[in-house]
Amino acid sequence: MANEASVRVRLTSEEKAQLEQLAQNTGLDMSKLIRSAVFSKQKLVFLVKGKEIAASLFQIHKDLEQLCSESVIPASEIGRLEAAMNEVAAQLRAVAEQLTDIHELADDEEGNDETS
């Protein structure tokens, strides 16, 4: 980076371990992970617990590609794909229940600072 600057951040040992684990899970170093989370114009969602969802979606994609090359799709295949998509939807709902809005966390932290 041409105009590189360093920033020091205080973390608890648990927070540092979580950051290191998240960086490892996403395939980024901690610096890139933090810059992406803070400066990305896109909303980032880290689904550490979503490996099964990704695998299911990949399999559905492969099946759809194969079926689209056929002139007629058997009803049994449509039913199987529908069941697979319903399972992914259920998995996504389970993950969504565990998601936390980063803005709510920031508001909570600010509130705690004011009362201390």
C-alpha positions as CSV (number, residue, x, y, z in Angstrom):
1,M,0.0,0.0,0.0
2,A,1.3,3.4,-0.9
3,N,0.1,5.4,2.0
4,E,0.1,2.8,4.7
5,A,-0.8,3.5,8.3
6,S,-0.9,1.4,11.3
7,V,-3.7,1.3,14.0
8,R,-3.4,-0.5,17.3
9,V,-6.6,-2.1,18.7
10,R,-7.0,-3.4,22.2
11,L,-8.7,-6.8,22.4
12,T,-9.3,-9.3,25.1
13,S,-7.5,-12.6,24.6
14,E,-10.8,-14.2,23.7
15,E,-11.6,-11.5,21.1
16,K,-8.2,-11.9,19.6
17,A,-8.6,-15.7,19.4
18,Q,-12.1,-15.2,17.8
19,L,-10.6,-12.7,15.3
20,E,-7.8,-15.1,14.4
21,Q,-10.3,-18.0,14.0
22,L,-12.6,-15.9,11.8
23,A,-9.6,-14.8,9.7
24,Q,-8.5,-18.4,9.3
25,N,-12.1,-19.5,8.4
26,T,-12.4,-16.8,5.7
27,G,-9.0,-17.3,4.3
28,L,-7.9,-13.8,5.1
29,D,-5.2,-12.4,7.4
30,M,-6.5,-10.4,10.3
31,S,-5.7,-7.0,8.7
32,K,-7.5,-7.8,5.4
33,L,-10.5,-9.2,7.4
34,I,-10.8,-6.0,9.5
35,R,-10.4,-3.7,6.5
36,S,-13.1,-5.7,4.6
37,A,-15.5,-5.6,7.5
38,V,-15.0,-1.9,8.2
39,F,-14.5,-0.4,4.7
40,S,-16.5,-2.6,2.4
41,K,-19.3,-1.0,0.5
42,Q,-21.1,-4.4,0.7
43,K,-22.6,-5.8,3.8
44,L,-20.5,-8.7,4.9
45,V,-21.9,-11.8,6.5
46,F,-19.6,-14.4,7.9
47,L,-21.2,-17.8,8.0
48,V,-18.7,-19.9,9.9
49,K,-21.4,-22.4,10.7
50,G,-22.7,-22.5,7.1
51,K,-20.4,-25.1,5.5
52,E,-23.4,-27.5,5.1
53,I,-25.4,-24.8,3.4
54,A,-22.6,-24.1,1.0
55,A,-22.2,-27.8,0.2
56,S,-25.9,-28.2,-0.3
57,L,-26.2,-25.2,-2.6
58,F,-23.2,-26.4,-4.7
59,Q,-24.9,-29.8,-5.1
60,I,-28.2,-28.2,-6.1
61,H,-26.3,-26.0,-8.6
62,K,-24.6,-29.0,-10.1
63,D,-27.9,-31.0,-10.3
64,L,-29.7,-28.0,-12.0
65,E,-26.9,-27.6,-14.6
66,Q,-27.2,-31.3,-15.5
67,L,-31.0,-31.3,-15.5
68,C,-31.2,-28.1,-17.7
69,S,-29.2,-29.9,-20.4
70,E,-32.0,-32.5,-20.7
71,S,-35.1,-31.8,-22.7
72,V,-37.5,-33.1,-20.1
73,I,-37.0,-33.0,-16.3
74,P,-38.5,-36.0,-14.5
75,A,-41.0,-35.1,-11.8
76,S,-39.0,-37.2,-9.3
77,E,-36.0,-34.9,-9.9
78,I,-38.1,-31.8,-9.4
79,G,-39.3,-33.2,-6.1
80,R,-35.8,-34.1,-5.0
81,L,-34.5,-30.6,-5.8
82,E,-37.5,-29.1,-4.0
83,A,-36.7,-31.1,-0.9
84,A,-33.1,-30.1,-1.1
85,M,-34.0,-26.4,-1.4
86,N,-36.4,-26.7,1.5
87,E,-33.6,-28.2,3.6
88,V,-31.3,-25.3,2.7
89,A,-34.1,-22.8,3.6
90,A,-34.4,-24.5,7.0
91,Q,-30.7,-24.4,7.5
92,L,-30.6,-20.7,6.6
93,R,-33.5,-19.9,9.0
94,A,-31.5,-21.6,11.8
95,V,-28.4,-19.6,11.0
96,A,-30.4,-16.4,10.7
97,E,-31.7,-16.8,14.2
98,Q,-28.1,-16.7,15.4
99,L,-27.1,-13.6,13.4
100,T,-26.4,-10.4,15.2
101,D,-26.8,-6.9,13.8
102,I,-23.4,-5.2,14.2
103,H,-25.2,-1.8,14.6
104,E,-27.1,-3.1,17.6
105,L,-23.8,-4.2,19.1
106,A,-22.2,-0.8,18.6
107,D,-25.2,0.9,20.1
108,D,-25.0,-1.4,23.2
109,E,-21.3,-0.7,23.6
110,E,-21.8,3.0,23.4
111,G,-24.5,2.8,26.0
112,N,-22.2,0.8,28.3
113,D,-19.5,3.4,27.9
114,E,-21.8,6.3,28.9
115,T,-22.9,4.5,32.1
116,S,-19.4,3.6,33.3
